[in-house]
Every structure is written in structure tokens, then in C-alpha cells.
Amino acid sequence: MEIKLEHVTKKIKGVPVLQDVTKTFTGGCIYGLSGKNGCGKTMLMRTMAGLIYPTSGAVKINGKTLGKDISFPPSMGLLIENPAFLRGYTGLENLEILAKVQGGVPQDEIRATLEQVGLDPDDKRKYYKYSLGMRQRLGIAAAIMGKPDIILLDEPINAIDAEGVSVIRDAIRALMDDERIIIIACHDKEEMEYMADTVLHMSEGRLEEEA
């Protein structure tokens, strides 16, 4: 698996939010994106996911250009900002619906994914009664369910307590194999050191590898 960014630039109303980003992400590695709010981390995630297209440059997934050869990465899990779930359904029911849309994930795997992020699949509470931390965990579960080839997580530990952070860290690590690409954006630099194999820093829309 490979994601290749070739001189990716994105402008919004003439203002560059991504500037000449060139980087190749390969399978078998957890990448961390660090940087202040507004530095371009979320915009880069959206671009790699095919949710927006660059003003210039190209994003290639295994050699296929997003927006030209394919619309979206064929196997991708995504957590960006506030994930949308059905308020009147439980966590398990929400993931069951999502699994059907994605083409089917076995019931036992859905339940295991919830347990992996620290949620009880038999919890009868509806989503609207979930705490912020529980909602975040469900968003992560939705992103990793089915073990997609590419997993993009934007600020996955927001609103999660210290014990929960350890659970999420273990869940992410358990997904790693030689082919899968996992990219995590996180403003907590210390936590990034725990979760990522390679840390990249973003500043004013530019990407650089940290020493």
C-alpha cells in the first residue's frame, strides 16, 4: 500500500492552506502529524481521503490519482472532526448500519471492534446519551472496523481520559501490519511519540519530517 503526495497545494479563496506537500507514505508504519491548530493537518487528511482535491499537484493511491483514476481510496477508514451517527440508535446498531453500507462486516467483528476501543457492544444507551469520550471511541471504531488498508485519524484522543488513551493506543497498534498505512493527526506531541513510528511536523501548510 502506498500514498504518494506530489507537490500538493490547496488554496481556499486564494489563500494557500497546503503548500507544495510532497511525501510518500508506505505500508507497515504508523505516521504522526503534529502541529498547531490551523497548520493544515485536517486539510491534508481530507485531501488524502479524496474529500477535497488539491488546487495543484496530485494524490496517488497505489499509482492511481484521486479525482482522475479513482474518487476515493478503495479501502479506507476515516475519523475527521465530528463523526455523524444516528442519535436514536445504540453504538452497535450504528456500526451494523455502517457495515451494511460498506458491504458487510461480520457481527462478531463489529462487536470485537467496539470492545477494542473500550465500548460495551451490549450497552443499550442510545448515541444521544453518549459522553463526548464515548462518541469519540465510536468514531474510532467506525474508522477501524473491517481493518481497512488506510486509516486516517484526526485527533483521535480528544475528550478521552488517560485510561481510555491507553486503550485507543493499543487498539491502533494491534491493527499494524506490513501493508496497512495508519496516519494520526494529534496536537499532543508527547502522546504522538507513543503512538507513531514516524512523526511529521506541519506548519503553515508545509510538511517536514522531524529528527
C-alpha positions as MATLAB code, in Angstrom:
seq = 'MEIKLEHVTKKIKGVPVLQDVTKTFTGGCIYGLSGKNGCGKTMLMRTMAGLIYPTSGAVKINGKTLGKDISFPPSMGLLIENPAFLRGYTGLENLEILAKVQGGVPQDEIRATLEQVGLDPDDKRKYYKYSLGMRQRLGIAAAIMGKPDIILLDEPINAIDAEGVSVIRDAIRALMDDERIIIIACHDKEEMEYMADTVLHMSEGRLEEEA';
ca = [
       0.000    0.000    0.000;
       1.276    3.456   -0.891;
       0.014    7.028   -0.697;
       2.071    9.455   -2.745;
       1.649   13.219   -2.453;
       3.203   15.080   -5.368;
       3.595   18.840   -4.900;
       0.154   19.115   -3.352;
      -1.066   22.686   -2.956;
      -4.543   23.710   -1.846;
      -5.841   27.275   -1.893;
      -9.093   28.497   -0.390;
     -10.206   31.902   -1.649;
      -6.682   32.403   -2.945;
      -5.057   31.643    0.416;
      -2.740   28.578    0.488;
      -3.653   26.096    3.235;
      -1.374   23.360    1.851;
       1.915   24.372    0.221;
       3.851   22.098   -2.126;
       3.464   18.970    0.038;
       5.489   16.055   -1.306;
       5.655   12.821    0.671;
       5.292    9.061    0.176;
       3.550    7.018    2.876;
       4.145    3.266    2.743;
       2.560    0.289    4.494;
       3.872   -1.082    7.760;
       4.224    2.274    9.508;
       2.180    4.484   11.822;
       2.724    8.115   10.869;
       2.023   11.034   13.170;
       1.150   14.555   12.051;
       1.932   17.191   14.652;
       1.416   20.931   14.559;
      -0.709   23.751   15.925;
      -4.398   24.134   15.150;
      -4.844   25.628   11.692;
      -1.474   24.378   10.398;
      -3.067   22.186    7.721;
      -3.273   18.734    9.362;
      -7.015   18.277    8.845;
      -6.869   19.713    5.330;
      -4.115   17.235    4.432;
      -6.213   14.372    5.833;
      -9.220   15.483    3.779;
      -7.061   15.658    0.668;
      -5.646   12.144    1.171;
      -9.187   10.847    1.748;
     -10.449   12.329   -1.510;
     -12.921   14.617    0.279;
     -11.311   17.628   -1.395;
      -8.977   17.851   -4.364;
      -5.756   19.881   -4.490;
      -5.571   23.113   -6.425;
      -2.394   21.752   -7.976;
      -0.335   18.599   -7.589;
      -1.637   15.055   -7.172;
      -2.558   12.461   -4.559;
      -1.916    8.888   -5.735;
      -3.110    5.679   -4.087;
      -1.045    2.739   -5.360;
      -0.318    4.758   -8.505;
      -3.924    5.838   -9.140;
      -4.666    9.565   -8.970;
      -7.532   10.728   -6.768;
     -10.065   12.738   -8.736;
      -8.862   11.265  -12.014;
      -8.457    7.477  -11.885;
     -10.445    6.952   -8.655;
     -12.698    9.145   -6.493;
     -11.701    7.739   -3.107;
      -9.165    5.259   -1.724;
     -10.802    1.826   -2.197;
     -10.192    0.649    1.380;
     -10.141    3.484    3.912;
     -11.246    4.212    7.474;
     -11.610    7.850    8.433;
     -12.115    9.898   11.600;
     -12.267   13.632   10.955;
     -13.814   16.152   13.351;
     -17.340   15.228   14.482;
     -18.430   11.882   13.018;
     -22.135   11.639   12.194;
     -24.119    8.868   13.862;
     -27.840    8.226   14.267;
     -28.876    9.722   17.611;
     -31.647    7.221   18.385;
     -29.555    4.095   17.832;
     -27.023    2.313   20.037;
     -23.334    2.155   19.182;
     -23.695   -1.419   17.961;
     -26.709   -0.548   15.807;
     -24.870    2.388   14.266;
     -21.921    0.193   13.309;
     -24.232   -2.504   11.954;
     -25.814    0.060    9.618;
     -22.395    1.336    8.556;
     -21.209   -2.237    7.943;
     -24.095   -2.835    5.538;
     -23.230    0.343    3.616;
     -19.599   -0.784    3.387;
     -20.523   -4.189    2.029;
     -20.788   -6.238    5.158;
     -18.653   -6.844    8.244;
     -19.434   -9.944   10.350;
     -21.406   -9.352   13.562;
     -18.675  -10.838   15.744;
     -16.109   -8.481   14.213;
     -18.341   -5.450   14.838;
     -18.694   -6.457   18.494;
     -14.951   -7.092   18.802;
     -14.190   -3.666   17.335;
     -16.376   -1.958   19.946;
     -14.635   -3.884   22.710;
     -11.274   -2.973   21.215;
     -11.939    0.754   21.774;
     -13.395    0.205   25.250;
     -17.128    0.218   24.451;
     -19.615   -2.455   25.526;
     -21.425   -3.844   22.451;
     -24.392   -4.747   24.706;
     -24.774   -1.202   26.062;
     -28.407   -0.246   25.349;
     -27.852    3.511   25.637;
     -28.680    5.474   22.527;
     -25.997    7.561   20.881;
     -27.502   10.852   22.077;
     -26.833    9.723   25.653;
     -23.163    9.021   24.973;
     -20.500   11.192   26.614;
     -18.035   13.048   24.374;
     -15.420   10.398   25.092;
     -17.786    7.563   24.154;
     -18.707    9.348   20.931;
     -15.040    9.680   20.082;
     -14.441    5.981   20.764;
     -17.359    5.071   18.493;
     -15.876    7.267   15.760;
     -12.577    5.401   16.058;
     -14.413    2.056   15.997;
     -16.163    3.089   12.776;
     -12.812    4.048   11.227;
     -11.008    0.794   12.080;
     -13.931   -1.618   11.562;
     -13.174   -4.093    8.805;
      -9.432   -3.375    9.062;
      -9.136   -1.080    6.002;
      -5.814   -0.679    4.198;
      -5.648    3.052    5.001;
      -6.696    4.505    8.367;
      -6.751    8.290    8.861;
      -7.441    9.523   12.401;
      -7.711   13.234   13.137;
      -7.229   13.982   16.869;
      -8.431   10.502   17.956;
      -7.802   11.028   21.685;
      -9.820   14.237   22.063;
     -12.191   14.045   25.054;
     -10.759   10.663   26.123;
      -9.354   10.157   29.643;
      -5.885    8.783   30.399;
      -7.067    5.183   30.785;
      -9.007    5.445   27.539;
      -5.987    6.839   25.707;
      -4.039    3.709   26.607;
      -6.898    1.543   25.247;
      -7.026    3.511   21.984;
      -3.246    3.350   21.619;
      -3.324   -0.440   21.985;
      -6.210   -0.711   19.506;
      -4.305    1.258   16.890;
      -1.103   -0.715   17.428;
      -2.986   -4.007   17.097;
      -4.000   -3.042   13.550;
      -0.488   -2.586   12.279;
       0.831   -4.981    9.651;
       3.234   -4.841    6.704;
       0.659   -3.408    4.272;
      -1.553   -1.068    6.305;
      -0.952    2.695    6.461;
      -2.099    4.488    9.609;
      -1.837    8.280    9.828;
      -2.721   10.095   13.044;
      -3.016   13.861   13.488;
      -2.548   14.915   17.109;
      -1.622   18.183   18.800;
      -0.343   16.266   21.865;
       3.312   15.843   20.914;
       4.147   13.595   23.886;
       1.332   11.164   23.052;
       2.387   11.229   19.408;
       5.766    9.848   20.404;
       3.996    6.833   21.948;
       1.651    6.148   19.038;
       3.665    6.885   15.906;
       6.728    5.275   14.344;
       7.484    8.384   12.283;
       6.456   11.909   13.280;
       5.930   14.611   10.655;
       5.508   18.253   11.560;
       3.182   20.673    9.803;
       3.498   24.438    9.878;
       1.600   26.920    7.703;
       0.584   24.180    5.284;
       4.072   22.749    4.834;
       5.180   19.247    5.842;
       8.570   18.309    7.227;
       9.996   15.208    8.850;
      11.158   15.600   12.415;
      14.577   14.477   13.515;
];
